[in-house]
Amino acid sequence: WAAFEGVPGPEHYNPMGTVHGGYAATLLDSACGIAVVTRLEEDQAMTTLELKTSYLKAMTGKTGRVRAEGRVISMGRRVAYTEAKLTDADGRLLATATSTLLVIDA
């Protein structure tokens, strides 16, 4: 399990005036990846192979603090599967992600 929080600002806006989807994807990818890191041996590393992000609600300057929480669904010797959710301070679901990660011997 891992969590990342942030407060999107104007520097994260896209041309339509909402927070760019890459902001959500970054938080979700980080939560998924670090959730796997918590399960690795000292001589292992990981890298993201695939990230699928679904956007459910737009973020704006009024959204405030958001939180991405990631969990390991399955952890194998070479591949890990994770999922994450991004919520606002009131618990509203903004985006979700699933990720496949490669486990590497360092």
LINZI-V646606 format. One record per run of one state. SS is the DSSP state (h for helix, s for strand, l for the rest). FROM is the first residue (numbers start at 0). TO is the last residue. Records with the same first field share a line. If there is no record, write none. Layout:
SS=FROM-TO / FROM-TO
This chain:
l=0-0 / 7-8 / 13-17 / 19-19 / 37-42 / 55-63 / 75-77 / 88-91 / 105-105
s=1-6 / 12-12 / 18-18 / 43-54 / 64-74 / 78-87 / 92-104
h=9-11 / 20-36
